């Protein structure tokens, strides 16, 4: 037995599925890490791989970056968490707010899930309404109201003109499903028609402008503009989930849409510098629903490890390094990656394609790039092809996200991209007879 198989046997005895996060699972067993350095990860069997997963998009500077490590080590010696404030929390908040005109005030939390949840609760508190609207298929974390219909399928997703609110977890309260309005992605006329039917009850529309689960497809400008104008007309809030996409521009992917300013933005992942983090930022009057000094507190909000100095220190250093030049360079490298993968697909002459923007990409086992959740739905046959390619890449020294998605870090260069493209071409050539 390998070291990893032995560890997994131990894990199965003490954790459901042998782990605390399903993304590590592989057959016959997961592998376990020895160390990460830069854009390379070495497992406990001694195998080194190029890391295009970057802990599900959370590592923008790769592993064990010396500047982050030095800053965190210094803070560790001073303490990890306190019941009094820290200067670095204020400094980091000032930095995040400086990155976007949409940010007037903000608060830190501990995960993207918590950030989205807080945005939804703040929206309800501010508007006095109970319903939220979200895109079919979009992932926004574990909160009951945010996760509805993220895994809907042809057999349960209903009519395109009126998509069903489909639960993810068994036991989801019916009331939660009734308070979530599902709209189609990139179909503005259908979406507005559905919103109009619920206009008096919608506290906010929750949008990820490039939702990973939908297919890492960018939202059309017409779709975003239509939703934004509808929220202005109906006194609802527009909430952007930028937990993954904030890395796309200096001030987030929302910079892609001229004239559109979300009322609240949820952030997480890479702003923590490799540590657990979440944040929400936006309009001062909406954020002030959480103000504990107000005569009437509409949304009491706190958290034991929110704004802990380890995360604040790592996050501040990381985001300061991720300046305009770093963003531009990384996005340019990602375009090189998307072009290189597309060239590999063409050379292999198979029905596949690439989506994505900013510093992210996703390989689809489809001839045409999808534009909606339903056109991007992964069939069982496509899922099998995707798994085959992922297994080939993994065996060839390439780590990817389990949807066959990749995200870059600033420590990468063209040589890592070339290695990826070569591995993709090799895998697709071996799979030709399976298409």
C-alpha positions as CSV (number, residue, x, y, z in Angstrom):
1,X,0.0,0.0,0.0
2,X,1.1,3.6,-0.7
3,X,1.4,6.3,1.9
4,X,-1.7,7.9,0.4
5,X,-3.8,4.8,0.4
6,X,-2.9,4.2,4.1
7,X,-3.8,7.7,5.0
8,X,-7.1,7.4,3.2
9,X,-8.0,4.2,5.1
10,X,-7.4,6.1,8.3
11,X,-9.5,9.0,7.1
12,X,-12.4,6.7,6.2
13,X,-12.7,5.7,9.8
14,X,-13.1,9.2,11.2
15,X,-14.6,11.4,8.4
16,X,-17.6,10.8,6.0
17,X,-16.0,9.9,2.7
18,X,-12.6,10.0,4.4
19,X,-12.2,13.8,4.0
20,X,-13.6,17.2,4.9
21,X,-13.7,18.5,1.3
22,X,-15.0,16.4,-1.6
23,X,-12.8,18.1,-4.2
24,X,-9.7,16.0,-3.0
25,X,-11.4,12.7,-3.8
26,X,-9.9,10.5,-6.6
27,X,-10.2,6.8,-7.4
28,X,-9.0,4.6,-5.9
29,X,-7.9,7.1,-3.2
30,X,-6.9,10.8,-2.9
31,X,-3.3,11.8,-2.9
32,X,-1.8,13.8,0.0
33,X,0.5,16.8,-0.3
34,X,4.1,17.0,1.0
35,X,4.8,20.6,0.0
36,X,3.9,23.3,-2.4
37,X,6.4,25.8,-3.8
38,X,5.6,28.4,-6.5
39,X,3.3,26.8,-9.0
40,X,4.4,23.2,-8.2
41,X,3.0,20.7,-5.7
42,X,4.8,17.6,-4.5
43,X,2.7,14.7,-3.0
44,X,3.8,12.4,-0.3
45,X,4.8,9.8,-2.9
46,X,7.4,12.3,-4.2
47,X,5.5,13.2,-7.5
48,X,5.7,16.8,-8.6
49,X,2.9,18.5,-10.6
50,X,2.2,21.9,-12.0
51,X,-0.7,23.4,-10.1
52,X,-3.5,24.9,-12.3
53,X,-6.1,24.4,-9.6
54,X,-4.5,26.7,-7.0
55,X,-6.7,25.5,-4.3
56,X,-9.9,26.2,-6.2
57,X,-8.8,29.6,-7.5
58,X,-7.7,30.9,-4.1
59,X,-3.9,31.2,-4.6
60,X,-3.1,34.1,-6.9
61,X,0.7,34.0,-6.1
62,X,1.1,30.2,-5.9
63,X,2.4,28.3,-2.9
64,X,4.5,29.6,0.0
65,X,5.3,33.0,-1.6
66,X,8.3,34.3,0.3
67,X,6.8,37.8,1.0
68,X,3.5,36.3,2.3
69,X,5.4,33.7,4.3
70,X,7.6,36.3,5.9
71,X,4.8,38.6,6.8
72,X,2.6,35.8,8.3
73,X,5.6,34.4,10.2
74,X,6.1,37.8,11.9
75,X,2.5,38.0,12.8
76,X,2.4,34.4,14.2
77,X,5.0,35.4,16.7
78,X,2.7,38.2,17.9
79,X,-0.5,36.2,18.1
80,X,-3.2,34.7,15.8
81,X,-6.5,36.1,17.1
82,X,-7.7,38.6,19.6
83,X,-10.8,40.1,21.2
84,X,-9.5,43.6,20.4
85,X,-9.0,45.1,17.0
86,X,-5.9,45.1,14.9
87,X,-4.4,47.8,12.8
88,X,-4.0,45.5,9.8
89,X,-7.8,45.1,9.5
90,X,-8.2,48.8,8.9
91,X,-5.2,48.9,6.5
92,X,-6.6,45.9,4.5
93,X,-10.1,47.4,4.4
94,X,-8.7,50.7,3.1
95,X,-6.8,48.8,0.4
96,X,-9.8,46.8,-0.8
97,X,-12.0,49.8,-0.9
98,X,-9.4,51.7,-2.9
99,X,-9.7,49.1,-5.7
100,X,-13.2,50.0,-6.7
101,X,-15.5,53.0,-6.8
102,X,-18.4,50.6,-6.0
103,X,-16.9,50.0,-2.5
104,X,-17.8,52.6,0.2
105,X,-17.7,50.4,3.2
106,X,-16.9,46.7,3.8
107,X,-16.6,43.9,6.4
108,X,-14.5,40.8,6.5
109,X,-15.8,37.3,7.2
110,X,-14.3,33.8,6.9
111,X,-15.4,32.3,3.6
112,X,-17.1,33.0,0.3
113,X,-20.2,31.2,1.5
114,X,-20.4,33.5,4.5
115,X,-19.8,36.6,2.3
116,X,-22.7,35.7,0.0
117,X,-24.9,34.8,2.9
118,X,-24.2,38.2,4.5
119,X,-24.9,40.0,1.3
120,X,-28.3,38.3,1.0
121,X,-29.2,39.0,4.7
122,X,-28.1,42.6,4.3
123,X,-30.3,42.9,1.2
124,X,-33.3,41.6,3.0
125,X,-32.6,43.9,6.0
126,X,-32.3,46.9,3.8
127,X,-35.3,46.3,1.5
128,X,-37.6,44.6,3.9
129,X,-38.3,42.0,1.2
130,X,-37.8,38.2,1.5
131,X,-37.1,36.8,-2.0
132,X,-33.8,36.6,-3.8
133,X,-33.2,35.9,-7.5
134,X,-30.3,33.9,-8.8
135,X,-29.1,32.3,-12.0
136,X,-29.9,28.7,-12.8
137,X,-26.8,26.5,-12.2
138,X,-24.7,29.2,-10.5
139,X,-22.8,28.1,-7.4
140,X,-22.7,30.6,-4.5
141,X,-21.7,28.4,-1.5
142,X,-23.6,26.3,1.0
143,X,-26.3,28.8,2.3
144,X,-29.8,27.3,1.6
145,X,-31.0,30.3,-0.4
146,X,-27.8,30.6,-2.4
147,X,-27.4,27.0,-3.4
148,X,-30.9,26.5,-5.0
149,X,-30.8,25.0,-8.5
150,X,-27.0,24.9,-8.7
151,X,-27.3,21.2,-9.7
152,X,-30.5,21.2,-11.6
153,X,-30.8,18.6,-14.4
154,X,-33.0,18.1,-17.5
155,X,-35.3,15.9,-15.5
156,X,-36.1,18.5,-12.9
157,X,-35.1,22.0,-14.2
158,X,-38.5,22.7,-15.7
159,X,-39.5,25.0,-18.5
160,X,-37.0,27.5,-19.7
161,X,-39.5,30.3,-19.3
162,X,-40.1,29.4,-15.7
163,X,-37.2,27.3,-14.2
164,X,-37.8,25.3,-11.1
165,X,-36.3,26.0,-7.8
166,X,-34.5,22.7,-7.3
167,X,-33.0,21.8,-3.9
168,X,-29.4,20.6,-3.6
169,X,-29.5,19.1,0.0
170,X,-32.2,16.7,1.1
171,X,-34.3,18.4,3.8
172,X,-34.1,21.9,2.3
173,X,-37.1,23.7,3.6
174,X,-39.9,24.3,1.1
175,X,-40.1,27.9,2.2
176,X,-36.5,28.4,1.2
177,X,-37.2,27.1,-2.3
178,X,-40.3,29.4,-2.6
179,X,-38.2,32.4,-1.7
180,X,-35.6,31.8,-4.4
181,X,-36.5,33.0,-8.0
182,X,-34.5,31.2,-10.7
183,X,-33.6,33.1,-13.8
184,X,-31.8,31.8,-16.9
185,X,-28.3,33.0,-17.6
186,X,-27.6,35.3,-20.6
187,X,-31.3,35.4,-21.6
188,X,-32.3,38.9,-20.7
189,X,-35.9,38.8,-22.0
190,X,-36.8,35.6,-20.2
191,X,-35.0,36.8,-17.0
192,X,-36.8,40.1,-16.9
193,X,-40.1,38.5,-17.5
194,X,-39.6,36.2,-14.5
195,X,-38.3,39.1,-12.3
196,X,-41.4,41.1,-13.2
197,X,-43.7,38.4,-11.9
198,X,-42.0,38.7,-8.5
199,X,-41.1,42.4,-8.5
200,X,-42.7,43.4,-5.2
201,X,-40.9,40.7,-3.3
202,X,-37.3,40.5,-4.6
203,X,-34.7,41.9,-2.2
204,X,-31.8,41.4,-4.6
205,X,-30.6,39.7,-7.7
206,X,-27.5,37.6,-7.1
207,X,-25.1,37.3,-10.0
208,X,-21.7,35.8,-10.8
209,X,-20.7,37.4,-14.1
210,X,-18.6,34.4,-15.0
211,X,-20.1,31.5,-13.1
212,X,-17.9,28.5,-12.9
213,X,-20.6,25.9,-12.6
214,X,-22.6,27.4,-15.5
215,X,-19.5,26.8,-17.7
216,X,-17.1,29.6,-16.9
217,X,-19.0,31.7,-19.5
218,X,-18.9,35.5,-19.3
219,X,-22.2,37.3,-18.9
220,X,-23.3,39.2,-22.0
221,X,-23.3,43.0,-21.5
222,X,-27.0,43.1,-22.6
223,X,-27.9,40.6,-19.8
224,X,-26.0,42.5,-17.1
225,X,-27.4,45.9,-18.3
226,X,-31.0,44.6,-18.3
227,X,-30.7,43.1,-14.8
228,X,-29.1,46.3,-13.5
229,X,-31.8,48.6,-15.0
230,X,-34.5,46.3,-13.6
231,X,-33.1,46.5,-10.1
232,X,-32.9,50.3,-10.3
233,X,-36.5,50.5,-11.5
234,X,-37.8,48.1,-8.8
235,X,-35.7,49.3,-5.8
236,X,-34.1,45.9,-5.5
237,X,-30.4,45.5,-4.9
238,X,-27.8,44.0,-7.3
239,X,-25.3,41.7,-5.6
240,X,-22.2,40.5,-7.5
241,X,-20.6,37.3,-6.3
242,X,-16.9,37.9,-7.1
243,X,-15.5,35.2,-4.8
244,X,-13.8,33.7,-7.8
245,X,-13.8,36.4,-10.4
246,X,-12.4,39.4,-8.4
247,X,-8.9,38.4,-9.7
248,X,-10.1,39.2,-13.3
249,X,-9.3,42.9,-13.0
250,X,-7.8,45.2,-10.4
251,X,-11.3,46.1,-9.2
252,X,-12.9,42.8,-10.1
253,X,-14.8,41.4,-13.1
254,X,-17.4,44.1,-12.6
255,X,-15.1,46.4,-14.5
256,X,-16.1,44.6,-17.7
257,X,-19.5,46.3,-17.6
258,X,-19.6,50.0,-18.1
259,X,-22.1,51.9,-16.2
260,X,-23.1,49.0,-13.9
261,X,-22.4,49.4,-10.2
262,X,-23.4,46.6,-7.9
263,X,-24.9,47.6,-4.6
264,X,-22.9,44.8,-2.8
265,X,-20.0,42.6,-3.8
266,X,-19.0,39.3,-2.2
267,X,-15.4,38.4,-2.2
268,X,-13.2,35.5,-0.9
269,X,-10.6,33.0,-2.0
270,X,-7.5,34.9,-3.4
271,X,-8.0,38.0,-1.2
272,X,-6.9,35.9,1.8
273,X,-3.4,35.2,0.6
274,X,-3.9,31.5,1.1
275,X,-5.9,31.7,4.3
276,X,-9.7,31.3,4.9
277,X,-11.4,34.6,4.0
278,X,-14.5,36.3,2.8
279,X,-15.6,39.9,2.5
280,X,-18.5,42.0,1.4
281,X,-18.3,45.6,0.2
282,X,-20.6,48.1,-1.3
283,X,-22.9,51.1,-0.7
284,X,-22.5,52.7,2.7
285,X,-26.2,52.8,3.4
286,X,-26.6,49.1,2.7
287,X,-23.5,48.1,4.6
288,X,-24.8,50.2,7.5
289,X,-27.5,47.6,8.2
290,X,-24.7,45.9,10.1
291,X,-23.7,49.0,12.1
292,X,-23.8,48.0,15.8
293,X,-23.8,51.7,16.7
294,X,-27.1,52.4,15.0
295,X,-30.2,53.1,17.1
296,X,-31.8,50.1,15.4
297,X,-29.5,47.4,14.2
298,X,-31.2,45.7,11.2
299,X,-28.6,42.9,10.7
300,X,-26.5,41.9,13.7
301,X,-23.3,40.6,12.3
302,X,-20.1,39.2,13.8
303,X,-17.7,36.3,13.7
304,X,-15.0,35.0,16.1
305,X,-12.3,34.7,13.4
306,X,-13.5,37.4,11.1
307,X,-10.6,39.8,10.3
308,X,-8.1,37.7,12.2
309,X,-4.6,39.2,11.8
310,X,-3.1,36.2,10.1
311,X,-5.6,36.3,7.2
312,X,-5.5,40.2,7.2
313,X,-1.7,40.2,7.0
314,X,-1.5,37.5,4.2
315,X,-4.3,39.1,2.3
316,X,-2.9,42.7,2.4
317,X,0.5,41.6,1.2
318,X,-1.0,39.4,-1.5
319,X,-3.4,42.1,-2.8
320,X,-0.7,44.8,-2.7
321,X,1.5,42.5,-4.9
322,X,-1.5,41.9,-7.2
323,X,-1.3,45.4,-8.6
324,X,-2.4,46.7,-12.1
325,X,0.7,45.4,-13.8
326,X,0.4,42.0,-12.2
327,X,-3.3,41.7,-13.2
328,X,-2.5,42.7,-16.8
329,X,0.5,40.3,-17.1
330,X,-1.5,37.4,-15.6
331,X,-4.5,38.0,-17.9
332,X,-2.2,38.1,-20.9
333,X,-0.7,34.8,-19.9
334,X,-4.1,33.3,-19.5
335,X,-5.1,34.4,-23.0
336,X,-1.9,32.6,-24.2
337,X,-3.1,29.5,-22.4
338,X,-6.6,29.6,-23.9
339,X,-5.1,30.1,-27.4
340,X,-2.6,27.3,-26.8
341,X,-5.3,24.9,-25.6
342,X,-7.5,25.8,-28.6
343,X,-4.6,25.1,-30.9
344,X,-4.1,21.7,-29.2
345,X,-7.8,20.9,-29.7
346,X,-7.6,21.9,-33.4
347,X,-4.5,19.7,-33.9
348,X,-6.2,16.8,-32.3
349,X,-9.3,17.5,-34.4
350,X,-11.9,16.6,-31.7
351,X,-15.2,18.3,-30.7
352,X,-14.0,20.3,-27.7
353,X,-13.7,24.0,-26.9
354,X,-12.4,26.5,-24.3
355,X,-14.2,29.2,-22.3
356,X,-13.1,31.6,-19.7
357,X,-11.6,35.1,-19.3
358,X,-9.3,37.0,-17.0
359,X,-6.9,34.5,-15.6
360,X,-9.2,31.4,-15.9
361,X,-10.2,28.9,-18.5
362,X,-12.3,25.7,-18.8
363,X,-12.2,22.9,-21.4
364,X,-15.5,21.6,-22.6
365,X,-16.1,18.3,-24.4
366,X,-18.4,20.2,-26.8
367,X,-17.8,21.5,-30.3
368,X,-19.4,24.9,-29.6
369,X,-18.8,27.0,-26.6
370,X,-22.0,27.2,-24.5
371,X,-23.6,30.5,-23.6
372,X,-26.2,29.4,-21.1
373,X,-26.4,26.8,-18.3
374,X,-28.6,24.5,-20.3
375,X,-26.4,24.6,-23.4
376,X,-23.4,24.1,-21.2
377,X,-24.9,21.2,-19.2
378,X,-22.5,18.3,-19.1
379,X,-24.0,15.0,-20.3
380,X,-22.9,11.7,-18.9
381,X,-20.9,11.0,-22.1
382,X,-19.2,14.4,-21.8
383,X,-18.5,13.8,-18.1
384,X,-16.8,10.5,-18.9
385,X,-14.6,12.3,-21.5
386,X,-13.8,15.0,-19.1
387,X,-12.7,12.6,-16.4
388,X,-10.5,10.7,-18.9
389,X,-8.7,13.9,-19.9
390,X,-8.4,15.0,-16.3
391,X,-6.9,11.6,-15.4
392,X,-4.4,11.8,-18.3
393,X,-3.4,15.4,-17.3
394,X,-2.9,14.3,-13.7
395,X,-0.8,11.4,-14.7
396,X,1.2,13.7,-16.9
397,X,2.0,16.1,-14.0
398,X,-0.8,18.6,-14.4
399,X,-3.3,19.5,-11.6
400,X,-6.7,20.9,-12.7
401,X,-10.0,21.7,-11.1
402,X,-12.4,18.8,-11.5
403,X,-14.5,20.5,-14.1
404,X,-11.4,20.6,-16.3
405,X,-10.9,24.2,-15.4
406,X,-7.7,26.0,-14.7
407,X,-6.6,29.2,-13.0
408,X,-3.2,30.9,-13.2
409,X,-0.9,32.2,-10.5
410,X,1.6,35.1,-10.9
411,X,4.6,32.7,-10.5
412,X,3.7,30.9,-13.7
413,X,5.3,31.6,-17.1
414,X,4.9,30.4,-20.7
415,X,6.8,27.2,-20.0
416,X,4.1,26.0,-17.7
417,X,1.5,26.9,-20.3
418,X,3.4,25.1,-23.0
419,X,3.6,22.0,-20.8
420,X,-0.1,22.1,-20.2
421,X,-0.9,22.5,-23.9
422,X,1.4,19.6,-24.8
423,X,-0.3,17.4,-22.1
424,X,-3.8,18.4,-23.4
425,X,-2.8,17.5,-27.0
426,X,-1.4,14.1,-25.8
427,X,-4.5,13.3,-23.9
428,X,-6.9,14.3,-26.7
429,X,-5.0,12.3,-29.2
430,X,-5.2,9.2,-27.0
431,X,-9.0,9.8,-26.6
432,X,-9.9,10.3,-30.3
433,X,-11.8,7.0,-30.6
434,X,-13.9,7.9,-27.6
435,X,-15.6,11.0,-29.1
